[in-house]
Amino acid sequence: MTNSSVRPLRRDAEANLQRVLEATWRVLARQGLEFSMEDVAREAGCGVGTIYRRFESKEALLQHQFDALRTKMAEVVETAIRHEDAVAGLENLLAAMGQAMADNHGLRDLISGVPALRADMLAARRALRPAITGLLERAKAAGSVRADVEESDLSVIVAMLAEVIAITAGVDPQLWRRYLRLLLDGLHPATARPLGVPAPSVRDVTRMVQISKARQRGGGR
């Protein structure tokens, strides 16, 4: 068998894997952790055997999703701390975290619903905390971030952003960026910049409140 005959198969396999991974996030966001491999296969438009050839169980698939995202976020943190402008690095980091949550709507269900992954996430946060704290301290020393901001404040900001992403996704998938800008400007109030995304209408705000209430009635989803 020649190399030219093998490469298309490899590309097909990679494309199939990508469809499965993207479908998993969509199914997870829609159904929570009570989905089946068959659900993912239907969403991805492939046979369930295609998934089982790569992942022996749903747990293995979920672990892969988490590991891939954790690796990506570690790379994002590394890029941020290497930025010569600390505040730009910090803003890029928070924006990247927001984008990861926007792209993977089932992430919170995944982490909160799988005890082993909760432990993994806590370990990942502990490992990255010194780098993020160092980045924050650089930004504070440069006078770009108010002196009373702590690393724990950034964790709360990310949690706030997660909630904003959850309730605005069905209205405007980019609306979270407006509130990220408001949050970032709160870190250095002397700087006022355009928010970048139009404000939601009264109808949009009403719908967001309805979405939030529906999620609360559904046990947080």
N, C-alpha and C positions, 0 to 999 in steps of 0.2 A: 504494500500500500504506500503510495507516494505522499509526501508532505502536503501537496495541494489537495489531496482527497481527505486528509485528516482535519485541516484547519477549519473548513466549514462546519464540521461536526462540533469542534471546540467552540466556535462562535455561537452555534445553536444552543449548546449546553449552557454557555454563559448567559445568553439571552433568556433561556428558560428559567435559570436560577434567578435572574434579576426580576422577572415577572412574578415568580413565586414570593420573593422577598417583599416586593411592593404590595402584592396582594395580601400578604400576611398582615402588614400594617393596617390596610383598609378593613380587613375582616376583624382584626383585634379592636379597632376603633368602633366598629359597628356593633359587635357582639360581645365584646369583653373576652375574658379568658375561656368562656364556654364554647369556643368554636372547635370544629373538627378539621382534620387534614383534608377531608372531602370538601369542606367549605372553602378552604384555601385553593384547592384544585379548581373548583368551579369559578372562583374569582379570577384565578390566573389563566383560565382557559386551557388547562392541561389535564392529563390523567393523574390520579393520585399516586400512581406508581412512580411518576416522574419525581414527585416530592420525596417518596420513601427511598428512592435510590440515593438521594443526597442526605436525608435526615431520617434517622431510624425511629423518631418519635416526635410528637408535638413539643415535648420538653426540649429536645435537641434543637428544633427549629427556633424556639423562643430564645434559647441560650445563644444561638448564632446571631439572632437579631440584636440581642443585648450586647454581645461581645463586639460586634461590628460597630455599633453606635458608640460604645465606650472607647474603642480605639480611635474612632474619628474625633471624638471630643478631646481626647488626650493630644491629638495632633493640633486641634484648634487652639488649645491652651498653649502648647509649645510655640505656635506661630504668634500668638498674642504677646507672650512674654519677650519674644525676640524683637518686637516692634520698637523702634527707637523712640517713638512718641508713646509714652505709657498710657495716656488717656485714650488715644486712638486704639491702642491694643486692647484696652479694657472695653471700649465700646464695641470693637469688632468681636470680642469674646462673647459679650451679652447678646449681640445680634446673631451670632452663629448658634448660640444655645437656643434662642428663640426660633430660628429657622429649623433646627433639628426637631423641636417640639411641634412646629407647624407641619413639617413633612411627615412626622410619625405620630399621628393622633392617638394611637393606642399605647403610647409609651408609659403614661402614668398608671394605666391599668396593669400593664406588664410588670412594672417595678413593684407596685403596691400589692399585686396579687400573687407574686411568686416569692416566698420567703428567701430562697437562696439568692435570688437576684437583688432583693433588698439589701442583703448582706454584702453582695458584690458592689452595689452602688455606694454604700457607705464606705467600703474600702477604697473605691475609686476616688470618692470625694476627699478622703483623708490623704490619699497620695498626691492629689492635685492642689490641696489647700495651700501648701507653702509657696508654690509658684504663683497662685492667684493672689495670695496675701502680699507677696513681693511686688507684683504688678500694681496692686492698689497702693502700696506704700510709695512706690515711685511716682505715681500720679499725684498723690497727696504732697509729696516733697516738691513737685514741680508747680504746685499751686493750682492744679487743674481740677482737683476734687476736694471737697470740703474736708476739713481735718477730723471731723467727728464721725466719718463714715467708716464702718468696720467690715471685715470680710463676711460676717454673718448677715450684714445688711444686703450684700449681693445675693446671698442665698434666698432671702425673702423677696428680693426683686425678681429673681428667676421664678419663684413660686407664683408671684403676682402675675408675671408674664404668662405663665402656663395657664392660669385661669382666664386671662384675657384671650389667649389663643383659642381656648376651648369654647368660649361663648360667642366669639366673633367669626369663627371659621365659616359658619353657614350664612353669614351676612356679607363679609368681604374678607377673603383669605389673607389680605395684606394689611388689614386694619390694625393688627397688633403692632405694626411698626410705628404707628402714630403714638401709641401709648409707651412704646419703648423710648421714643424721643422725649416724651414728657418725663419719664423716669430718669433718663440720662441727664436731662437738663436740671433735674432736681439734685443730681450729684454735684453740679457746678452751676448754681443759679445765676451767676453773672453772665453766662452765655445764653443768648436767645437765638434760636435758629428755626427755620421753617420746619413744620412737622412732617411734610412730605406726602401725607395721605389726607384726603378731605375728611372732615368730621362726619360722623354718622348722623343720619336724620333722626327725628323723634320716633318715626316708625321703626327704624333700625334698632334704636335703644330699647324700645318696647319689646321687640323680638328677642334681643339679647337677654333681657330679664326673664322672658318666658323660657328661653333655652336653659338659663341657669336654674330656674325653678324645676324644670323637667328633669335636669340632671340630678338635682338634690333628691327629688322623689324617687329617682331610679337608683339611689344608693351611691350617688357621687359620679355617675357616668353621664 
